[in-house]
Amino acid sequence: MMIKRLSIAIFSLLVLTACGTDEPKATYKYELNPKYGYGYAEFFGAWNADYNNPNNVIAISLFTDSLSITDEGDLAGLGQFLFIENIFVPNTYNYLVDGTYTASESEAPFTFLPGKKFDVDGFLIDTGAFMLYLEKNNNFSTQKFISRGTFTVAITDVMHKIDFDLVLSDSSKVKGSFNDTLPHINSSISRALNVPKKLTQKYFKK
């Protein structure tokens, strides 16, 4: 099956605050143990070689079954989208290999960068690992950075079993999983701009 790749752009999200009262508001509960039904990986080669880091870089995009990608490259439907860029593997590998990967700023093999705001010429963009929650009530659709945690990859033939143990920016814990083939796309020849790549997302109010 042909993979539809997401269109890429700088992602921004304005947090809306409701007119409050003195009464505490109920906390909305997101799915904390999602099962990702499909996804893909992208290989970028030694993306940070200009900064004396020879390790290869991979990104993964995973989707729950209720999400789809339109022909224009946008997300449609409801569910969760997990994006982890800047996953570091030894430079002898061009794919996501078996092992446990830990959120870290070290950029060492078997680590991935936590999500955060990154300053590019005075403009803040979202980088690293994050999750998008697309809900029926758009007021609850949101993006959350992944601040720490691990994920473990086990490969059997062409099957990838990935188990996540992540902590989000609001301190909630997510233990998702993926168990399927994980197609890899070679994007190492398309690093014309060394800036983080982002997903175009139309669900959020601007």
LUMTOR-672210 format. One record per residue (C-alpha): residue number from 1; residue in three letters; x, y, z. Coordinates in Angstrom, 1 decimal. Example, Ala and Ser with C-alpha at 12.3 -4.5 7.8 and 13.67 -1.06 7.14 Angstrom:
<nudos>
{1, 'ala', {12.3, -4.5, 7.8}}
{2, 'ser', {13.7, -1.1, 7.1}}
</nudos>
This chain:
<nudos>
{1, 'met', {0.0, 0.0, 0.0}}
{2, 'met', {1.4, 3.4, -1.0}}
{3, 'ile', {2.3, 5.6, 2.0}}
{4, 'lys', {0.7, 9.0, 2.0}}
{5, 'arg', {3.2, 11.4, 3.6}}
{6, 'leu', {2.1, 14.3, 5.7}}
{7, 'ser', {2.6, 17.8, 4.4}}
{8, 'ile', {5.2, 19.6, 6.4}}
{9, 'ala', {5.0, 23.1, 7.8}}
{10, 'ile', {5.8, 25.0, 11.0}}
{11, 'phe', {3.2, 24.0, 13.6}}
{12, 'ser', {1.8, 26.6, 16.0}}
{13, 'leu', {-0.9, 26.3, 18.6}}
{14, 'leu', {-2.6, 29.1, 20.5}}
{15, 'val', {-3.9, 28.1, 23.9}}
{16, 'leu', {-7.4, 29.3, 24.5}}
{17, 'thr', {-8.5, 30.2, 28.0}}
{18, 'ala', {-12.1, 30.1, 28.8}}
{19, 'cys', {-13.8, 32.8, 30.9}}
{20, 'gly', {-13.6, 31.2, 34.4}}
{21, 'thr', {-15.5, 31.1, 37.5}}
{22, 'asp', {-14.4, 30.3, 41.0}}
{23, 'glu', {-15.6, 26.7, 40.6}}
{24, 'pro', {-12.9, 24.2, 39.7}}
{25, 'lys', {-13.3, 22.8, 36.2}}
{26, 'ala', {-13.5, 19.1, 35.5}}
{27, 'thr', {-10.3, 17.7, 33.9}}
{28, 'tyr', {-10.7, 16.1, 30.5}}
{29, 'lys', {-9.3, 12.6, 30.3}}
{30, 'tyr', {-7.3, 11.6, 27.2}}
{31, 'glu', {-6.6, 8.0, 26.2}}
{32, 'leu', {-3.5, 7.0, 28.1}}
{33, 'asn', {-2.9, 3.6, 26.5}}
{34, 'pro', {-3.4, 4.1, 22.8}}
{35, 'lys', {-2.9, 1.4, 20.2}}
{36, 'tyr', {-1.3, 2.8, 17.1}}
{37, 'gly', {-2.6, 1.0, 14.0}}
{38, 'tyr', {-0.2, 2.2, 11.4}}
{39, 'gly', {2.7, 4.5, 10.8}}
{40, 'tyr', {6.1, 5.0, 9.1}}
{41, 'ala', {9.7, 6.0, 9.8}}
{42, 'glu', {11.9, 8.5, 8.0}}
{43, 'phe', {15.7, 8.1, 7.7}}
{44, 'phe', {17.6, 11.4, 7.5}}
{45, 'gly', {21.2, 10.2, 7.7}}
{46, 'ala', {23.7, 12.1, 9.7}}
{47, 'trp', {21.4, 15.2, 10.0}}
{48, 'asn', {23.6, 16.8, 12.7}}
{49, 'ala', {27.0, 16.1, 11.1}}
{50, 'asp', {27.6, 19.8, 10.8}}
{51, 'tyr', {27.5, 20.0, 14.6}}
{52, 'asn', {30.0, 17.2, 15.1}}
{53, 'asn', {27.4, 14.5, 15.7}}
{54, 'pro', {28.0, 11.6, 13.3}}
{55, 'asn', {24.9, 9.6, 14.5}}
{56, 'asn', {22.1, 8.9, 12.1}}
{57, 'val', {18.7, 10.4, 12.7}}
{58, 'ile', {15.3, 8.8, 12.3}}
{59, 'ala', {11.8, 10.1, 12.9}}
{60, 'ile', {8.6, 8.1, 13.4}}
{61, 'ser', {5.0, 9.0, 12.8}}
{62, 'leu', {2.3, 6.7, 14.3}}
{63, 'phe', {-1.5, 7.0, 14.1}}
{64, 'thr', {-4.4, 5.4, 15.8}}
{65, 'asp', {-6.8, 3.6, 13.4}}
{66, 'ser', {-9.4, 6.4, 13.6}}
{67, 'leu', {-7.0, 8.9, 11.9}}
{68, 'ser', {-6.3, 9.1, 8.2}}
{69, 'ile', {-4.2, 11.3, 5.9}}
{70, 'thr', {-5.9, 13.2, 3.1}}
{71, 'asp', {-4.5, 13.5, -0.4}}
{72, 'glu', {-3.4, 17.0, 0.6}}
{73, 'gly', {-1.3, 15.5, 3.4}}
{74, 'asp', {-3.5, 16.7, 6.3}}
{75, 'leu', {-4.8, 14.7, 9.2}}
{76, 'ala', {-8.5, 13.7, 9.2}}
{77, 'gly', {-10.7, 12.0, 11.7}}
{78, 'leu', {-10.3, 11.6, 15.5}}
{79, 'gly', {-7.6, 10.0, 17.6}}
{80, 'gln', {-4.0, 10.4, 18.4}}
{81, 'phe', {-0.9, 11.2, 16.3}}
{82, 'leu', {2.5, 10.5, 17.8}}
{83, 'phe', {5.6, 12.2, 16.2}}
{84, 'ile', {9.1, 11.6, 17.5}}
{85, 'glu', {11.9, 13.3, 15.5}}
{86, 'asn', {15.6, 13.3, 16.2}}
{87, 'ile', {15.8, 9.6, 17.2}}
{88, 'phe', {19.6, 8.8, 17.2}}
{89, 'val', {21.0, 5.5, 16.0}}
{90, 'pro', {24.7, 4.6, 15.3}}
{91, 'asn', {25.8, 5.7, 11.9}}
{92, 'thr', {26.2, 2.1, 10.8}}
{93, 'tyr', {22.3, 1.8, 10.7}}
{94, 'asn', {19.8, 3.4, 8.4}}
{95, 'tyr', {16.7, 2.1, 10.1}}
{96, 'leu', {15.1, 2.0, 13.6}}
{97, 'val', {17.0, -0.9, 15.3}}
{98, 'asp', {16.1, -3.1, 18.3}}
{99, 'gly', {16.7, -1.5, 21.7}}
{100, 'thr', {15.4, 0.9, 24.3}}
{101, 'tyr', {15.4, 4.7, 23.4}}
{102, 'thr', {15.5, 7.3, 26.2}}
{103, 'ala', {14.5, 11.0, 26.0}}
{104, 'ser', {17.7, 12.9, 26.4}}
{105, 'glu', {19.5, 16.0, 25.2}}
{106, 'ser', {22.7, 14.1, 24.8}}
{107, 'glu', {22.1, 13.1, 21.1}}
{108, 'ala', {23.8, 9.8, 21.8}}
{109, 'pro', {22.7, 6.6, 20.1}}
{110, 'phe', {19.4, 5.1, 21.4}}
{111, 'thr', {18.2, 8.5, 22.6}}
{112, 'phe', {15.6, 10.9, 21.3}}
{113, 'leu', {15.1, 14.6, 21.9}}
{114, 'pro', {12.3, 15.7, 24.2}}
{115, 'gly', {9.7, 18.1, 22.8}}
{116, 'lys', {10.3, 21.8, 23.3}}
{117, 'lys', {10.2, 25.3, 21.7}}
{118, 'phe', {13.2, 26.0, 19.5}}
{119, 'asp', {14.3, 29.5, 18.6}}
{120, 'val', {15.0, 30.0, 14.9}}
{121, 'asp', {16.0, 33.6, 14.2}}
{122, 'gly', {13.7, 34.8, 17.0}}
{123, 'phe', {10.8, 32.7, 15.9}}
{124, 'leu', {9.7, 29.9, 18.2}}
{125, 'ile', {8.8, 26.5, 16.6}}
{126, 'asp', {7.9, 23.2, 18.1}}
{127, 'thr', {10.6, 20.5, 17.9}}
{128, 'gly', {11.3, 17.0, 19.2}}
{129, 'ala', {8.6, 14.6, 20.4}}
{130, 'phe', {5.0, 15.4, 20.7}}
{131, 'met', {1.5, 14.0, 20.6}}
{132, 'leu', {-1.6, 15.5, 18.9}}
{133, 'tyr', {-5.0, 14.6, 20.3}}
{134, 'leu', {-7.8, 15.2, 17.9}}
{135, 'glu', {-11.2, 15.1, 19.7}}
{136, 'lys', {-14.8, 15.3, 18.6}}
{137, 'asn', {-15.1, 18.4, 20.8}}
{138, 'asn', {-12.5, 20.7, 19.2}}
{139, 'asn', {-12.0, 22.5, 22.5}}
{140, 'phe', {-10.2, 19.3, 23.7}}
{141, 'ser', {-8.0, 18.9, 20.6}}
{142, 'thr', {-4.5, 19.7, 21.7}}
{143, 'gln', {-0.8, 19.2, 21.3}}
{144, 'lys', {1.4, 18.0, 24.2}}
{145, 'phe', {5.2, 17.8, 24.3}}
{146, 'ile', {6.9, 14.6, 25.4}}
{147, 'ser', {9.2, 15.7, 28.2}}
{148, 'arg', {10.8, 12.4, 29.3}}
{149, 'gly', {10.4, 8.6, 29.0}}
{150, 'thr', {11.4, 5.6, 26.9}}
{151, 'phe', {10.2, 3.4, 24.1}}
{152, 'thr', {11.4, -0.1, 23.3}}
{153, 'val', {11.7, -1.6, 19.8}}
{154, 'ala', {11.7, -5.3, 19.1}}
{155, 'ile', {11.8, -6.5, 15.5}}
{156, 'thr', {10.8, -9.9, 14.2}}
{157, 'asp', {11.2, -10.4, 10.5}}
{158, 'val', {9.3, -7.3, 9.1}}
{159, 'met', {7.2, -6.7, 12.2}}
{160, 'his', {8.0, -3.9, 14.6}}
{161, 'lys', {6.8, -4.1, 18.2}}
{162, 'ile', {7.1, -0.7, 19.9}}
{163, 'asp', {6.1, -0.1, 23.5}}
{164, 'phe', {6.0, 3.4, 24.9}}
{165, 'asp', {6.4, 4.6, 28.5}}
{166, 'leu', {6.2, 8.4, 28.1}}
{167, 'val', {5.6, 11.4, 30.3}}
{168, 'leu', {3.9, 14.4, 28.8}}
{169, 'ser', {4.4, 18.1, 29.5}}
{170, 'asp', {1.4, 18.1, 31.8}}
{171, 'ser', {3.0, 15.2, 33.8}}
{172, 'ser', {0.4, 12.7, 32.5}}
{173, 'lys', {1.8, 9.3, 31.6}}
{174, 'val', {1.2, 7.5, 28.3}}
{175, 'lys', {1.8, 3.8, 27.7}}
{176, 'gly', {1.0, 3.3, 24.1}}
{177, 'ser', {2.0, 0.5, 21.7}}
{178, 'phe', {2.5, -0.4, 18.0}}
{179, 'asn', {2.7, -3.8, 16.5}}
{180, 'asp', {2.9, -3.9, 12.7}}
{181, 'thr', {5.2, -3.3, 9.8}}
{182, 'leu', {7.0, 0.0, 9.9}}
{183, 'pro', {7.9, 1.2, 6.3}}
{184, 'his', {11.0, 3.4, 6.1}}
{185, 'ile', {11.3, 6.3, 3.8}}
{186, 'asn', {14.8, 7.5, 2.8}}
{187, 'ser', {14.7, 11.3, 3.3}}
{188, 'ser', {18.5, 11.7, 3.6}}
{189, 'ile', {18.8, 13.4, 0.2}}
{190, 'ser', {16.2, 16.1, 1.0}}
{191, 'arg', {17.9, 18.0, 3.8}}
{192, 'ala', {17.9, 21.3, 1.9}}
{193, 'leu', {17.0, 23.2, 5.0}}
{194, 'asn', {18.4, 22.0, 8.4}}
{195, 'val', {15.3, 23.1, 10.3}}
{196, 'pro', {12.8, 20.8, 12.2}}
{197, 'lys', {10.0, 19.5, 10.0}}
{198, 'lys', {6.4, 19.9, 11.2}}
{199, 'leu', {3.0, 18.7, 10.4}}
{200, 'thr', {0.3, 20.9, 8.9}}
{201, 'gln', {-2.7, 20.7, 11.3}}
{202, 'lys', {-6.0, 22.4, 10.6}}
{203, 'tyr', {-8.0, 21.3, 13.6}}
{204, 'phe', {-6.9, 24.0, 16.0}}
{205, 'lys', {-8.3, 27.5, 16.2}}
{206, 'lys', {-5.9, 30.2, 15.1}}
</nudos>
